[in-house]
Amino acid sequence: MDLGGCRAGRLLLASSLMEPSPDLVSACREGMVLRSRDRRAARISRLEPAAGLIHGEVEMQGACVWRADGRWRDAPFGAPGPLDLMPPEPVATAPPRTASLREALDAGNPLFCCD
């Protein structure tokens, strides 16, 4: 897809980055804490899978209701906004990378070159 540097192309790209998760209801559990798009904590209090609604509370906002895709139900015109729910972050499975001070200071392992 050629965006050609035009403003419409940038808006299209930006709107695709703002898309919420398509199936957030199945990923949520009561009592779970997710983040809103503006990174505030949102505690899930009740799920209505048949209606496709997620009920919860956002800090400094109060009670909120989201649609199944994570969009805030009361958003003007259904537009993406700061109260949209973000999907849970995947759990890291690989151990964190570490460095050994002994290996770094080993004479056979030069980290830099001096003239």
SEMIRO-14332 format. One record per atom (N, C-alpha, C): residue in three letters; z, y negated, x. Coordinates in steps of 0.1 Angstrom, whole numbers, padded with zeros to 4 digits, always signed. Layout:
<zanus>
alaZYX
...
</zanus>
This chain:
<zanus>
met+0000+0012+0008
met+0000+0000+0000
met+0000-0012+0009
asp-0010-0021+0007
asp-0011-0033+0015
asp-0004-0044+0008
leu+0007-0049+0015
leu+0014-0060+0009
leu+0008-0074+0013
gly+0001-0074+0024
gly-0006-0085+0028
gly+0002-0098+0031
gly+0015-0096+0032
gly+0023-0108+0036
gly+0025-0118+0024
cys+0020-0114+0012
cys+0021-0123+0001
cys+0035-0123-0005
arg+0039-0133-0012
arg+0052-0134-0018
arg+0054-0123-0028
ala+0044-0119-0036
ala+0046-0108-0046
ala+0049-0095-0039
gly+0043-0093-0027
gly+0045-0081-0020
gly+0060-0080-0015
arg+0065-0092-0010
arg+0079-0092-0005
arg+0088-0090-0017
leu+0085-0095-0029
leu+0094-0093-0040
leu+0093-0079-0045
leu+0081-0073-0044
leu+0080-0058-0048
leu+0089-0050-0038
leu+0088-0053-0025
leu+0096-0045-0015
leu+0110-0047-0018
ala+0115-0060-0020
ala+0129-0063-0022
ala+0134-0056-0035
ser+0126-0056-0045
ser+0131-0049-0058
ser+0132-0034-0056
ser+0123-0028-0048
ser+0124-0014-0046
ser+0137-0010-0037
leu+0142-0020-0029
leu+0154-0017-0022
leu+0166-0019-0031
met+0165-0025-0042
met+0176-0028-0051
met+0177-0017-0061
glu+0169-0007-0061
glu+0169+0004-0071
glu+0182+0012-0070
pro+0189+0014-0081
pro+0201+0022-0080
pro+0198+0037-0081
ser+0208+0045-0079
ser+0206+0059-0079
ser+0202+0064-0093
pro+0192+0073-0095
pro+0187+0077-0108
pro+0197+0085-0116
asp+0206+0092-0109
asp+0215+0102-0116
asp+0229+0100-0111
leu+0235+0089-0114
leu+0248+0086-0109
leu+0259+0093-0117
val+0257+0096-0130
val+0267+0102-0138
val+0271+0115-0133
ser+0261+0123-0128
ser+0265+0137-0123
ser+0272+0136-0110
ala+0271+0125-0102
ala+0278+0123-0090
ala+0292+0118-0091
cys+0295+0112-0103
cys+0308+0106-0105
cys+0318+0116-0111
arg+0331+0113-0108
arg+0342+0120-0113
arg+0353+0110-0117
glu+0361+0113-0127
glu+0371+0104-0131
glu+0381+0102-0120
gly+0385+0090-0117
gly+0394+0087-0107
gly+0387+0084-0093
met+0374+0086-0093
met+0367+0084-0080
met+0365+0069-0078
val+0365+0065-0065
val+0363+0051-0062
val+0350+0050-0055
leu+0341+0042-0062
leu+0328+0039-0056
leu+0328+0024-0052
arg+0317+0019-0047
arg+0316+0005-0043
arg+0305-0001-0052
ser+0307-0014-0055
ser+0297-0022-0062
ser+0287-0027-0052
arg+0276-0032-0056
arg+0266-0037-0047
arg+0272-0048-0037
asp+0282-0055-0042
asp+0288-0066-0034
asp+0301-0060-0026
arg+0302-0047-0026
arg+0311-0039-0018
arg+0326-0040-0023
arg+0328-0043-0036
arg+0341-0043-0042
arg+0344-0028-0046
ala+0357-0025-0046
ala+0360-0011-0051
ala+0359-0010-0066
ala+0353+0001-0071
ala+0351+0003-0085
ala+0357+0017-0088
arg+0368+0017-0095
arg+0374+0030-0099
arg+0369+0035-0112
ile+0364+0047-0112
ile+0358+0053-0124
ile+0370+0058-0133
ser+0370+0054-0146
ser+0381+0058-0154
ser+0376+0068-0165
arg+0364+0067-0169
arg+0359+0076-0180
arg+0344+0078-0179
leu+0339+0090-0182
leu+0325+0092-0182
leu+0320+0096-0196
glu+0309+0092-0200
glu+0302+0096-0213
glu+0288+0101-0209
pro+0287+0114-0204
pro+0274+0118-0200
pro+0264+0119-0212
ala+0268+0122-0224
ala+0259+0122-0236
ala+0253+0108-0238
ala+0261+0098-0237
ala+0256+0084-0239
ala+0251+0078-0227
gly+0253+0085-0215
gly+0248+0079-0203
gly+0256+0067-0198
leu+0269+0067-0200
leu+0277+0056-0197
leu+0288+0060-0187
ile+0291+0050-0178
ile+0302+0052-0168
ile+0312+0040-0171
his+0324+0043-0173
his+0334+0033-0175
his+0344+0032-0163
gly+0348+0020-0160
gly+0357+0019-0148
gly+0361+0004-0147
glu+0368+0002-0136
glu+0373-0012-0133
glu+0369-0016-0119
val+0365-0028-0118
val+0362-0034-0105
val+0372-0044-0101
glu+0377-0044-0089
glu+0387-0053-0085
glu+0382-0068-0086
met+0391-0076-0091
met+0388-0090-0093
met+0378-0093-0105
gln+0374-0082-0112
gln+0365-0083-0123
gln+0371-0078-0136
gly+0377-0066-0135
gly+0383-0059-0146
gly+0374-0048-0151
ala+0376-0045-0164
ala+0369-0033-0170
ala+0354-0036-0170
cys+0346-0026-0166
cys+0331-0026-0166
cys+0326-0013-0172
val+0313-0014-0176
val+0306-0002-0181
val+0292-0003-0174
trp+0289+0009-0169
trp+0276+0010-0162
trp+0267+0020-0170
arg+0254+0019-0168
arg+0245+0029-0173
arg+0244+0040-0164
ala+0238+0051-0168
ala+0237+0063-0160
ala+0231+0061-0146
asp+0222+0051-0145
asp+0216+0049-0132
asp+0224+0039-0123
gly+0236+0035-0128
gly+0245+0027-0120
gly+0244+0012-0122
arg+0234+0008-0131
arg+0233-0007-0134
arg+0244-0011-0144
trp+0249-0023-0141
trp+0260-0028-0150
trp+0254-0031-0163
arg+0260-0026-0174
arg+0255-0026-0187
arg+0253-0041-0192
asp+0262-0050-0188
asp+0261-0063-0194
asp+0253-0073-0185
ala+0245-0068-0176
ala+0237-0076-0167
ala+0227-0083-0175
pro+0224-0096-0172
pro+0214-0104-0180
pro+0200-0097-0178
phe+0194-0094-0188
phe+0180-0088-0188
phe+0180-0075-0181
gly+0191-0069-0178
gly+0192-0056-0171
gly+0188-0057-0156
ala+0189-0069-0151
ala+0185-0072-0137
ala+0195-0066-0127
pro+0191-0062-0115
pro+0201-0057-0105
pro+0210-0069-0101
gly+0222-0066-0099
gly+0232-0076-0095
gly+0243-0071-0087
pro+0253-0079-0084
pro+0264-0076-0076
pro+0274-0065-0082
leu+0274-0063-0095
leu+0283-0054-0101
leu+0277-0040-0103
asp+0264-0038-0098
asp+0258-0025-0099
asp+0266-0015-0090
leu+0267-0002-0094
leu+0274+0008-0086
leu+0264+0013-0076
met+0270+0015-0064
met+0262+0022-0053
met+0266+0036-0053
pro+0256+0045-0050
pro+0259+0059-0050
pro+0269+0062-0039
pro+0277+0073-0040
pro+0286+0077-0030
pro+0279+0079-0016
glu+0286+0075-0006
glu+0280+0077+0007
glu+0281+0091+0012
pro+0271+0097+0018
pro+0271+0111+0022
pro+0282+0112+0033
val+0288+0124+0033
val+0299+0127+0042
val+0292+0131+0056
ala+0297+0125+0066
ala+0292+0128+0080
ala+0295+0143+0083
thr+0285+0150+0087
thr+0287+0164+0091
thr+0288+0166+0106
ala+0281+0157+0113
ala+0281+0159+0128
ala+0293+0152+0134
pro+0299+0158+0144
pro+0311+0151+0150
pro+0306+0138+0157
pro+0315+0128+0158
pro+0311+0116+0164
pro+0308+0118+0179
arg+0299+0111+0184
arg+0295+0112+0198
arg+0306+0105+0207
thr+0310+0112+0217
thr+0320+0107+0226
thr+0315+0106+0241
ala+0321+0098+0249
ala+0317+0097+0263
ala+0329+0101+0271
ser+0326+0108+0282
ser+0337+0111+0291
ser+0338+0101+0303
leu+0349+0096+0305
leu+0351+0086+0316
leu+0349+0093+0329
arg+0353+0106+0331
arg+0351+0113+0343
arg+0336+0114+0346
glu+0328+0118+0336
glu+0313+0119+0339
glu+0307+0106+0342
ala+0312+0095+0336
ala+0306+0082+0338
ala+0309+0077+0352
leu+0321+0081+0358
leu+0325+0076+0371
leu+0320+0086+0382
asp+0314+0097+0378
asp+0310+0107+0388
asp+0299+0101+0397
ala+0300+0103+0410
ala+0290+0097+0420
ala+0276+0102+0417
gly+0274+0114+0412
gly+0261+0119+0409
gly+0255+0114+0396
asn+0262+0105+0389
asn+0257+0100+0376
asn+0257+0085+0377
pro+0248+0078+0384
pro+0248+0064+0385
pro+0244+0057+0371
leu+0252+0048+0367
leu+0249+0041+0354
leu+0240+0029+0356
phe+0240+0024+0369
phe+0232+0012+0371
phe+0228+0012+0386
cys+0220+0003+0389
cys+0215+0003+0403
cys+0218-0011+0409
cys+0224-0011+0421
cys+0227-0023+0428
cys+0218-0024+0441
asp+0213-0035+0444
asp+0204-0037+0456
asp+0213-0042+0467
</zanus>
